[in-house]
Amino acid sequence: MKLCVMLLLLLPLLCLAGLGRACVTPEEAYRFTGAVCRLTYPAALVLNEKTTRVIEAAFQHAKYPSIEGEKSMMVFGKVSYGLHNLEIHNLSIGSSEVALHAGEGIGIAISNVSAVFKGTIKYGYGSWLIKVSQTVDFEIESQIDLGINPKLYCGAGKVAADTSDCYLTFHKLKLILQGQREPGWLRRIFTDFVTFTVKLVIKGQICKEINNVANILSDFVQEQAEQFLSDGNIGVDIGVTSSPAITSNYIESYHKGLITYNNTIAVIDASVFHPSQLTEDRMLYFWISDEVLNPIMTAAHHDGRFVRNISGAELTDLFKEDLSTEMPASIKQILSSEAAVLTAWSVSVPQLWNAPDGTHVKAVAAVELSPGPSSDSPSLYFETEVEVCVNTSYAEKKLILNAKALTISIDRILQNQDAIALEEALVNYLKEAVEKIGILKVTSYLEPSLTALMDRQGLYLFDIINPEVVTQNGYVVVQMGFGFPHHLLVEFLKKTLV
């Protein structure tokens, strides 16, 4: 059922719905796939622990229509009845089990659903000699098992499900009329044909409401995903490229992962994804192509994200680092000014690629060191091309970046906007400063900034267990265990039950 699918995919926001191209088979879709989510059976078991909460919402939120009918009696003529104001009380759910059916879908079995339905019966009977009309309150005690076997497919560019295979098994359905005035024959009649009608209504409304709740949940998680994956003018189209693949061990969904920036959208048509690149021993996997990450770098560059100004005590402390190369007199003179400012920015779009040893980034950066407007000291400007290898980890709800410089070159030096000779002493100092001061400073900004960005989207509320970032040629895999994000379920249920 879509309910189960979206519940299972609620944590991995990349595994959620989105708009996209017409869906094709997984094998055909691989080259268009920028991001993949694999959720294994142990993760399904964890998420299934919360399934009962959503089933409760379906029962409680269902609207039960009035039921009217009549039955012919030899003695009393026609007995007409109407059941009105049907409400559910004292709902409890015993247990929930989940199974993954290879090539088909997800099976959910809800056992021992106990509930009391309360309402009012209006009935009348009689002949041309006598007519009787009464109204009486009633209760229906019920015990039900619920089963849903959805068939997953790709519909309108997002994961969808055919939830028509929904069934209820009634182990108990007892009608209780209030008061002592009703004759025994009336109880028997209502027990016979009213309870049968109630069964049909409850089944129809519960299965209908499950589909309704699933649609609401689908919209909710898509909204959450879009908010989580967007920042300012930069967003991600997470539309699926194919129907999800299901084995007895995992569910795997395939997403475009196209970066959008202002009115432009990236293109992916040469992805290197193959299912063999993922294992099955962790609960949750994200596979992300370099073709997703590079457009992020492009958008961030054009959006002015790679610009930084440093001044005051922060600038003074920055150059207290002991270097093996002596600081040139021109830089000492600039730093002696209380109004000195260092500005750094990306000159061109950084290049990114993943490899077994880590994530490689090559960038050309410009650095300007100015003494301030009131100083007579000349400013210094230089450009540097740097390649670093970054290893990423996430611990104690913080992003950790370990960057190692591979190559550093100083390509251009200006003083007061006039080119000067690339003196060896100055070049050597700037290269060492870039390696031991600049790269560390960049990572010290990126770590808390990216952590804060993820926290603003609510990532810190997730119970992420032993996450690992594994890089290979052309892609990166993030694999982890997790605990269910209870806050998202609570927020969804509040929205659903409004």
GIWO-V835381 format. One record per residue. N is the residue number from 1. RES is the residue in one letter. PSI is psi in degrees with one decimal (none if undefined). OMEGA is omega in whole degrees, -180 to 180 (999 if undefined). D_FIRST is the distance of its C-alpha to the first C-alpha in Angstrom with 2 decimals. Layout:
N_RES_PSI_OMEGA_D_FIRST + N_RES_PSI_OMEGA_D_FIRST
This chain:
1_M_151.1_-180_0.00 + 2_K_-33.1_176_3.73 + 3_L_-52.2_-178_5.16 + 4_C_-44.5_-179_5.26 + 5_V_-50.7_-176_6.22 + 6_M_-31.5_176_8.57 + 7_L_-44.2_180_9.76 + 8_L_-28.2_-176_10.64 + 9_L_15.7_-176_12.28 + 10_L_-41.4_180_13.98 + 11_L_-57.0_-178_17.23 + 12_P_96.3_-171_17.94 + 13_L_-22.6_174_18.46 + 14_L_-16.0_-179_19.27 + 15_C_17.3_-173_15.76 + 16_L_-177.7_-174_14.60 + 17_A_161.2_177_14.57 + 18_G_169.6_-179_17.92 + 19_L_150.9_-179_20.03 + 20_G_-167.9_-178_21.74 + 21_R_166.8_175_23.22 + 22_A_142.6_-173_21.78 + 23_C_145.8_178_19.62 + 24_V_-176.9_178_21.35 + 25_T_155.8_-180_20.91 + 26_P_-43.8_-178_20.80 + 27_E_-39.7_178_24.44 + 28_E_-27.2_-174_25.56 + 29_A_-17.3_-173_23.74 + 30_Y_-44.5_-175_25.34 + 31_R_-15.7_176_28.50 + 32_F_3.0_-171_26.80 + 33_T_121.0_179_24.68 + 34_G_-24.6_-179_26.09 + 35_A_141.5_180_23.54 + 36_V_141.8_174_21.10 + 37_C_126.3_174_18.78 + 38_R_121.7_179_18.27 + 39_L_117.4_-172_16.37 + 40_T_169.6_-175_17.47 + 41_Y_-41.6_176_16.37 + 42_P_-35.1_176_18.73 + 43_A_-38.5_178_17.10 + 44_A_-37.3_178_13.66 + 45_L_-41.1_178_15.69 + 46_V_-46.5_-178_17.30 + 47_L_-30.3_-180_14.29 + 48_N_-21.7_178_12.80 + 49_E_-25.3_-179_16.05 + 50_K_-1.7_-178_14.96 + 51_T_-36.2_-178_11.58 + 52_T_-31.8_179_13.79 + 53_R_-38.7_-179_15.17 + 54_V_-36.0_176_12.12 + 55_I_-40.5_176_11.57 + 56_E_-41.5_179_15.28 + 57_A_-38.7_179_15.02 + 58_A_-44.7_179_12.75 + 59_F_-47.3_-174_15.40 + 60_Q_-28.3_-176_18.30 + 61_H_-9.9_-179_17.46 + 62_A_142.7_176_16.81 + 63_K_116.4_-177_19.90 + 64_Y_117.4_-176_21.30 + 65_P_162.8_174_23.75 + 66_S_147.4_-179_27.13 + 67_I_127.6_179_27.62 + 68_E_147.2_179_30.90 + 69_G_-178.2_178_32.57 + 70_E_159.2_-179_35.79 + 71_K_135.3_-180_37.32 + 72_S_132.4_177_40.87 + 73_M_140.9_-177_43.18 + 74_M_-37.3_-175_46.59 + 75_V_-43.3_-171_48.42 + 76_F_3.8_-177_46.68 + 77_G_-144.4_-180_45.57 + 78_K_131.3_173_42.17 + 79_V_113.1_179_40.07 + 80_S_150.7_-179_37.79 + 81_Y_159.6_175_35.18 + 82_G_128.1_176_32.81 + 83_L_124.2_-174_30.20 + 84_H_160.8_174_29.96 + 85_N_42.7_-178_28.75 + 86_L_122.8_-180_25.91 + 87_E_157.2_-179_24.75 + 88_I_138.7_-180_22.93 + 89_H_159.3_173_25.00 + 90_N_46.8_-179_25.23 + 91_L_132.6_173_21.50 + 92_S_149.3_-179_20.91 + 93_I_129.5_-176_18.22 + 94_G_-62.3_-175_19.60 + 95_S_164.7_179_17.33 + 96_S_135.4_177_13.94 + 97_E_146.8_-180_13.49 + 98_V_145.7_176_11.30 + 99_A_145.9_175_12.01 + 100_L_123.0_-179_11.87 + 101_H_113.2_-175_12.58 + 102_A_129.2_177_15.07 + 103_G_2.2_-176_14.70 + 104_E_-72.8_-176_11.44 + 105_G_-153.1_-177_8.26 + 106_I_137.5_176_7.09 + 107_G_130.8_177_7.89 + 108_I_128.4_177_8.13 + 109_A_116.5_179_11.25 + 110_I_121.8_-175_12.77 + 111_S_150.3_172_16.46 + 112_N_52.5_172_19.37 + 113_V_114.8_-178_18.07 + 114_S_131.4_-178_21.49 + 115_A_155.1_174_22.33 + 116_V_123.3_176_25.28 + 117_F_127.6_-180_25.04 + 118_K_149.0_179_28.30 + 119_G_-160.9_-177_29.92 + 120_T_136.2_174_32.99 + 121_I_128.7_170_34.12 + 122_K_125.2_-179_36.78 + 123_Y_157.3_178_38.48 + 124_G_149.4_178_41.65 + 125_Y_165.0_176_43.70 + 126_G_-175.3_179_47.25 + 127_S_-163.9_-179_49.69 + 128_W_-14.0_179_52.66 + 129_L_-39.7_-174_54.50 + 130_I_142.4_177_52.06 + 131_K_136.5_-180_48.80 + 132_V_135.8_178_46.69 + 133_S_128.7_-177_43.98 + 134_Q_158.5_173_42.24 + 135_T_131.6_-178_39.49 + 136_V_143.0_176_38.07 + 137_D_152.6_180_35.36 + 138_F_163.0_172_32.86 + 139_E_146.2_173_30.26 + 140_I_113.2_176_27.54 + 141_E_131.2_-175_26.80 + 142_S_151.1_171_23.48 + 143_Q_122.5_-167_21.79 + 144_I_145.4_164_18.29 + 145_D_141.6_-176_15.80 + 146_L_133.1_177_12.10 + 147_G_137.5_178_9.76 + 148_I_129.2_180_6.16 + 149_N_85.6_-177_6.12 + 150_P_153.6_170_4.05 + 151_K_116.9_-176_7.12 + 152_L_144.6_176_7.86 + 153_Y_175.8_179_10.91 + 154_C_111.3_-178_13.47 + 155_G_127.7_180_13.92 + 156_A_36.9_176_16.89 + 157_G_13.8_178_17.47 + 158_K_162.5_179_14.29 + 159_V_126.3_180_11.05 + 160_A_173.1_-178_8.63 + 161_A_143.1_171_5.75 + 162_D_108.6_-175_6.60 + 163_T_18.8_-176_4.76 + 164_S_-23.5_178_8.32 + 165_D_73.9_-179_8.35 + 166_C_127.2_-177_8.38 + 167_Y_150.3_176_11.74 + 168_L_135.1_174_14.28 + 169_T_120.3_-178_17.40 + 170_F_115.9_175_20.38 + 171_H_-18.0_179_22.97 + 172_K_133.3_174_25.02 + 173_L_93.6_-172_25.55 + 174_K_123.1_179_29.09 + 175_L_129.1_179_30.75 + 176_I_116.6_175_33.55 + 177_L_136.6_-177_35.99 + 178_Q_147.3_177_38.09 + 179_G_173.2_-176_41.87 + 180_Q_4.6_-173_44.25 + 181_R_-21.2_-174_45.37 + 182_E_131.1_-180_42.85 + 183_P_155.9_-177_44.27 + 184_G_-34.8_-179_42.66 + 185_W_-31.5_180_42.06 + 186_L_-40.7_178_39.89 + 187_R_-42.6_-179_37.64 + 188_R_-40.8_179_37.37 + 189_I_-49.5_-178_36.52 + 190_F_-38.0_178_33.82 + 191_T_-38.2_-178_32.40 + 192_D_-53.1_-171_32.30 + 193_F_-21.1_176_30.86 + 194_V_-44.1_-180_29.54 + 195_T_-35.8_176_27.19 + 196_F_-43.4_179_25.88 + 197_T_-39.9_179_25.22 + 198_V_-39.3_177_23.64 + 199_K_-48.6_-178_21.16 + 200_L_-42.0_-178_20.03 + 201_V_-45.9_-179_19.93 + 202_I_-46.4_179_18.03 + 203_K_-47.8_-178_15.31 + 204_G_-43.0_-177_15.16 + 205_Q_-39.0_-180_15.30 + 206_I_-47.3_179_12.86 + 207_C_-37.2_177_10.00 + 208_K_-41.3_-178_11.43 + 209_E_-33.9_175_11.69 + 210_I_-44.3_177_8.19 + 211_N_-38.5_179_7.54 + 212_N_-46.9_178_10.89 + 213_V_-38.6_179_10.48 + 214_A_-41.8_178_7.64 + 215_N_-40.3_178_10.29 + 216_I_-42.9_179_12.96 + 217_L_-38.9_178_11.62 + 218_S_-47.1_179_11.34 + 219_D_-39.2_-178_14.89 + 220_F_-48.5_-177_16.01 + 221_V_-31.3_176_15.30 + 222_Q_-41.1_177_16.80 + 223_E_-43.2_178_19.73 + 224_Q_-42.4_-179_20.12 + 225_A_-44.6_-179_20.08 + 226_E_-39.9_178_22.61 + 227_Q_-41.5_-177_24.79 + 228_F_-39.1_-173_24.67 + 229_L_0.7_-179_25.54 + 230_S_147.7_175_28.17 + 231_D_110.3_-179_31.70 + 232_G_-126.4_-179_34.22 + 233_N_-1.7_-177_34.61 + 234_I_127.7_179_32.59 + 235_G_177.4_-180_28.87 + 236_V_129.4_172_26.29 + 237_D_110.2_-176_24.17 + 238_I_24.2_179_21.03 + 239_G_142.8_-179_19.56 + 240_V_148.5_179_17.89 + 241_T_-12.3_-177_20.20 + 242_S_164.9_170_17.94 + 243_S_148.7_179_14.53 + 244_P_149.1_174_13.59 + 245_A_136.5_-179_15.25 + 246_I_126.4_170_13.78 + 247_T_-179.2_177_16.31 + 248_S_-9.2_-176_16.55 + 249_N_-19.3_-178_17.94 + 250_Y_162.8_168_16.09 + 251_I_135.2_-178_13.71 + 252_E_124.9_179_16.03 + 253_S_149.0_-172_15.75 + 254_Y_127.2_-172_18.86 + 255_H_149.5_-178_20.28 + 256_K_-43.4_179_23.47 + 257_G_36.4_-177_24.94 + 258_L_127.2_180_27.58 + 259_I_130.7_176_29.98 + 260_T_138.0_178_31.03 + 261_Y_119.6_-173_34.38 + 262_N_-117.2_-178_35.94 + 263_N_18.4_-179_35.60 + 264_T_154.1_178_35.23 + 265_I_137.8_-178_32.30 + 266_A_168.3_179_32.60 + 267_V_135.0_174_32.01 + 268_I_120.1_178_30.59 + 269_D_12.6_179_31.40 + 270_A_41.5_180_32.82 + 271_S_149.8_-177_30.35 + 272_V_15.0_-174_31.17 + 273_F_142.2_168_27.71 + 274_H_140.1_-177_27.05 + 275_P_-26.9_-180_24.48 + 276_S_-13.8_180_27.54 + 277_Q_-8.6_179_28.40 + 278_L_147.6_178_25.73 + 279_T_-169.2_-177_25.84 + 280_E_10.1_-173_23.42 + 281_D_-9.7_175_25.49 + 282_R_168.5_-175_24.25 + 283_M_-38.9_-172_20.97 + 284_L_135.9_180_20.51 + 285_Y_137.9_167_22.29 + 286_F_125.1_173_23.14 + 287_W_125.8_-176_25.18 + 288_I_126.8_-177_27.25 + 289_S_152.1_171_29.74 + 290_D_-26.2_-180_33.28 + 291_E_-9.3_170_32.54 + 292_V_-42.9_-173_30.40 + 293_L_-38.6_-179_32.96 + 294_N_-43.3_175_36.04 + 295_P_-28.5_174_34.95 + 296_I_-43.6_178_34.29 + 297_M_-40.9_180_37.90 + 298_T_-47.7_-179_39.08 + 299_A_-42.3_-179_37.39 + 300_A_-38.2_178_38.64 + 301_H_-49.3_-178_42.13 + 302_H_-23.0_179_42.33 + 303_D_3.7_177_40.95 + 304_G_27.6_-179_43.83 + 305_R_-23.4_-176_41.82 + 306_F_59.0_178_44.32 + 307_V_136.8_-180_47.33 + 308_R_136.0_174_48.99 + 309_N_133.6_-180_52.23 + 310_I_134.1_-179_54.00 + 311_S_178.4_175_57.16 + 312_G_-144.7_-177_59.17 + 313_A_-33.1_180_58.90 + 314_E_-39.8_179_55.70 + 315_L_-42.1_180_57.65 + 316_T_-45.5_-180_60.66 + 317_D_-31.3_-177_58.64 + 318_L_-38.8_-175_56.88 + 319_F_14.3_173_60.19 + 320_K_-7.5_178_61.41 + 321_E_130.5_179_59.67 + 322_D_121.5_178_62.36 + 323_L_153.7_180_62.55 + 324_S_-21.8_-180_64.93 + 325_T_135.9_-179_66.04 + 326_E_140.7_179_68.30 + 327_M_127.3_178_67.06 + 328_P_152.4_-178_69.04 + 329_A_-33.9_-178_71.39 + 330_S_-36.6_179_69.69 + 331_I_-38.9_176_66.38 + 332_K_-41.5_-178_68.29 + 333_Q_-41.8_180_70.02 + 334_I_-45.2_-176_66.77 + 335_L_-18.9_179_65.19 + 336_S_-16.2_179_68.33 + 337_S_131.9_179_67.47 + 338_E_-19.6_-179_65.61 + 339_A_13.4_-177_63.79 + 340_A_142.0_-179_62.54 + 341_V_135.1_173_59.04 + 342_L_127.9_178_56.95 + 343_T_130.3_179_54.40 + 344_A_142.2_179_52.04 + 345_W_163.4_178_49.64 + 346_S_130.0_-180_48.05 + 347_V_-39.2_-180_50.31 + 348_S_174.6_-179_47.79 + 349_V_124.0_177_44.10 + 350_P_148.2_177_43.53 + 351_Q_140.3_-178_42.31 + 352_L_138.5_172_39.62 + 353_W_146.7_179_38.65 + 354_N_147.7_179_37.16 + 355_A_167.9_-179_39.02 + 356_P_-27.9_-178_39.01 + 357_D_-5.0_178_41.45 + 358_G_-169.8_178_39.47 + 359_T_120.1_-179_38.74 + 360_H_136.3_177_41.84 + 361_V_127.4_175_42.80 + 362_K_127.8_-177_45.94 + 363_A_149.8_171_47.20 + 364_V_117.6_-177_50.41 + 365_A_147.3_174_51.16 + 366_A_140.0_179_54.04 + 367_V_128.0_176_55.78 + 368_E_125.7_178_58.42 + 369_L_111.1_-174_60.59 + 370_S_140.5_179_62.63 + 371_P_-7.6_-178_65.31 + 372_G_162.7_-173_64.56 + 373_P_-23.9_-174_66.32 + 374_S_1.3_-177_69.48 + 375_S_150.5_177_70.27 + 376_D_-7.6_-179_72.62 + 377_S_143.3_-180_70.91 + 378_P_147.9_176_69.22 + 379_S_160.6_-180_65.45 + 380_L_131.0_178_63.83 + 381_Y_135.3_174_61.04 + 382_F_158.2_176_59.58 + 383_E_140.3_-178_56.69 + 384_T_136.9_173_55.07 + 385_E_125.5_-174_52.70 + 386_V_136.7_169_50.63 + 387_E_127.2_180_48.20 + 388_V_155.8_172_46.33 + 389_C_123.0_-174_43.88 + 390_V_129.7_171_41.31 + 391_N_128.7_-172_39.39 + 392_T_140.4_174_36.56 + 393_S_167.9_-179_35.21 + 394_Y_117.6_-178_33.45 + 395_A_142.4_180_34.81 + 396_E_39.6_176_35.12 + 397_K_30.4_178_32.89 + 398_K_141.0_177_35.43 + 399_L_134.6_-179_35.50 + 400_I_126.3_180_38.46 + 401_L_123.1_177_40.14 + 402_N_103.7_-174_42.88 + 403_A_133.5_178_44.76 + 404_K_127.7_-180_47.61 + 405_A_132.8_176_49.99 + 406_L_-46.4_176_50.60 + 407_T_144.1_176_52.92 + 408_I_129.0_175_54.66 + 409_S_146.6_175_57.15 + 410_I_114.8_-169_59.15 + 411_D_-19.5_-174_59.64 + 412_R_134.7_178_61.37 + 413_I_130.3_176_63.40 + 414_L_145.6_173_64.83 + 415_Q_116.4_-173_67.20 + 416_N_42.6_176_67.44 + 417_Q_8.3_176_65.65 + 418_D_133.5_180_68.36 + 419_A_140.8_177_67.58 + 420_I_165.4_-179_69.35 + 421_A_146.5_179_70.01 + 422_L_77.9_-179_67.42 + 423_E_138.7_-174_69.66 + 424_E_-43.4_-178_68.66 + 425_A_-43.7_-180_68.86 + 426_L_-43.3_180_66.66 + 427_V_-44.5_-179_64.12 + 428_N_-40.1_178_63.93 + 429_Y_-45.2_-178_63.47 + 430_L_-38.5_178_60.70 + 431_K_-43.4_179_58.84 + 432_E_-36.4_179_59.07 + 433_A_-39.6_177_58.07 + 434_V_-43.7_-176_54.98 + 435_E_-48.1_-171_54.00 + 436_K_-17.5_179_54.81 + 437_I_-53.3_-172_54.35 + 438_G_-50.6_-177_52.28 + 439_I_-43.6_178_49.33 + 440_L_-37.5_180_49.05 + 441_K_-41.0_179_49.24 + 442_V_-47.4_180_46.46 + 443_T_-32.9_179_44.11 + 444_S_-25.8_174_45.21 + 445_Y_-43.9_-175_44.05 + 446_L_-40.9_-177_40.81 + 447_E_-57.0_180_39.59 + 448_P_-31.1_-179_39.67 + 449_S_-46.4_179_38.79 + 450_L_-36.5_176_35.58 + 451_T_-43.8_179_34.75 + 452_A_-37.5_177_35.39 + 453_L_-44.6_179_33.22 + 454_M_-36.8_179_30.27 + 455_D_-37.3_178_31.08 + 456_R_-28.7_179_31.15 + 457_Q_-1.1_175_27.54 + 458_G_11.4_-177_26.71 + 459_L_-31.8_-177_26.57 + 460_Y_-18.4_179_29.04 + 461_L_-14.9_180_26.55 + 462_F_141.5_176_24.42 + 463_D_88.3_-178_25.55 + 464_I_127.6_-172_26.17 + 465_I_121.2_175_27.71 + 466_N_58.0_179_30.32 + 467_P_145.8_177_29.29 + 468_E_141.2_175_31.06 + 469_V_115.1_-177_31.88 + 470_V_120.4_-179_32.81 + 471_T_141.5_175_34.51 + 472_Q_177.1_-177_35.19 + 473_N_111.7_175_36.75 + 474_G_-2.9_-178_34.77 + 475_Y_166.6_175_31.85 + 476_V_144.0_178_30.97 + 477_V_128.4_173_28.33 + 478_V_121.3_-177_27.32 + 479_Q_144.5_-171_25.98 + 480_M_166.7_162_25.46 + 481_G_167.7_-180_24.06 + 482_F_158.8_170_22.62 + 483_G_153.0_-175_21.99 + 484_F_133.5_178_19.17 + 485_P_85.9_-173_20.41 + 486_H_-32.5_-177_20.59 + 487_H_-34.0_-180_22.24 + 488_L_-39.2_178_19.30 + 489_L_-44.2_179_17.11 + 490_V_-44.0_-180_20.14 + 491_E_-41.0_179_20.74 + 492_F_-45.1_-178_17.25 + 493_L_-36.8_177_17.51 + 494_K_-42.4_-180_21.01 + 495_K_-40.2_-177_20.02 + 496_T_-38.3_-172_17.23 + 497_L_9.1_177_19.69 + 498_V_none_999_22.60
